[in-house]
Amino acid sequence: MAEQTPTKVQVAEYLDINLDTETWECNKCGHGLGAATQNYKEGCLIRDRSPEEIHQPIIEGEYTFAPDPGWCRIVECYCPNCGVLIDTEYLPPGHPLTHDMEIDIEQLKAKHAGNEEK
C-alpha cells in the first residue's frame, strides 16, 4: 500500500501548516515549529536587533529618518534547523511577539478533503 503524503498548506513564503499533525513547519526544510494552535514564532530562533544595525541615518542631527531604538526594535524569526528567515516584525521594546495567525484548522481540513474527492 502506498504511503499517504501529509497534507501541507503554504500560509507564508517559508511557513506551512501540516493538517495531519496540526503543526507549523518550515517550508524549506520541513522542520516542526510547534502546534498550529500556538504562535509559530515561539518555535523559531529569534534575533532581536536594533534598528540602527539596519537603517543607517540619512542625515546628520537629531532627526535622521532612522527608527529610534528607544521606540522600536526589529525581531527576526528564523528556522532553527535551516536558518531561513521566516518573519520579521517591528515592535516597541519589551512588547511580546505578535501572534498574527489564527487559522481555523478544521475548516482548512474540510476544504482540502473536498478538493481530494473531486
C-alpha positions in Angstrom: 0.0 0.0 0.0 1.3 3.5 -0.9 2.3 5.8 1.9 0.0 8.8 2.3 1.6 12.1 1.7 1.0 14.6 4.6 -1.4 17.4 3.7 0.5 20.7 3.9 -0.7 24.1 3.1 1.6 27.0 2.5 0.5 30.0 4.5 3.5 32.3 4.0 6.6 32.3 1.9 8.5 29.9 4.3 5.7 28.7 6.5 3.5 25.7 6.1 0.7 24.2 8.2 0.7 20.4 8.3 -3.0 19.5 8.5 -2.3 15.9 9.5 -0.2 16.7 12.6 -1.7 20.2 13.1 1.7 21.7 13.4 3.7 24.6 11.8 6.6 23.6 9.6 9.4 25.4 7.8 8.5 25.4 4.1 12.2 25.0 3.1 13.3 22.1 5.3 10.1 20.7 6.9 11.3 21.3 10.5 8.5 21.5 13.0 7.8 24.8 14.7 5.2 23.8 17.2 1.4 23.3 17.4 -0.7 25.2 14.8 -2.9 26.4 17.7 0.1 28.3 19.1 2.3 31.1 17.8 4.8 29.6 15.3 7.3 32.3 16.3 7.8 30.5 19.6 9.4 27.6 17.7 11.7 29.9 15.8 15.2 31.1 16.5 14.8 34.7 17.5 17.2 37.6 16.7 16.3 40.8 18.4 18.0 43.7 16.5 18.5 47.4 17.0 17.1 49.4 14.1 20.4 51.2 13.9 22.0 48.0 12.5 19.7 48.0 9.6 18.6 51.6 9.0 21.5 53.9 8.7 20.8 57.6 9.3 20.0 59.5 6.1 21.0 62.9 7.5 23.1 64.1 10.5 21.5 65.6 13.6 18.7 64.6 16.0 16.1 63.7 13.3 17.8 61.2 11.0 14.9 59.4 9.4 16.1 56.2 11.1 13.9 54.4 13.7 14.7 55.3 17.3 15.9 52.2 19.2 14.1 53.6 22.3 10.8 53.2 20.4 11.4 50.4 18.0 13.2 47.0 17.8 13.4 44.6 14.9 12.6 40.9 15.7 13.7 38.3 13.1 12.3 34.8 13.3 14.5 32.0 11.7 14.0 28.3 11.2 16.2 26.7 13.9 17.1 23.9 11.5 18.0 25.5 8.1 18.3 29.2 9.1 15.8 30.6 6.6 14.2 33.9 7.7 10.5 33.2 8.2 9.3 36.5 9.5 10.4 40.0 10.6 8.5 42.4 12.8 9.0 45.9 14.1 7.9 46.1 17.8 8.2 48.5 20.7 10.9 47.5 23.2 9.5 45.0 25.7 6.5 44.1 23.5 5.9 40.3 23.2 6.0 38.6 19.9 2.9 39.2 17.8 0.5 36.3 17.5 -0.5 37.2 13.9 -2.0 33.9 12.6 -5.0 32.2 14.0 -6.1 29.6 11.4 -9.4 27.6 11.5 -7.7 24.2 11.1 -11.0 22.2 10.9 -12.3 24.4 8.1 -9.0 24.1 6.3 -9.1 20.3 6.6 -12.6 20.3 5.3 -11.7 22.4 2.3 -8.7 20.2 1.4 -10.7 17.0 2.0 -13.3 18.3 -0.5 -10.6 19.0 -3.1 -9.2 15.5 -2.9 -12.7 14.0 -3.7 -13.0 15.9 -6.9 
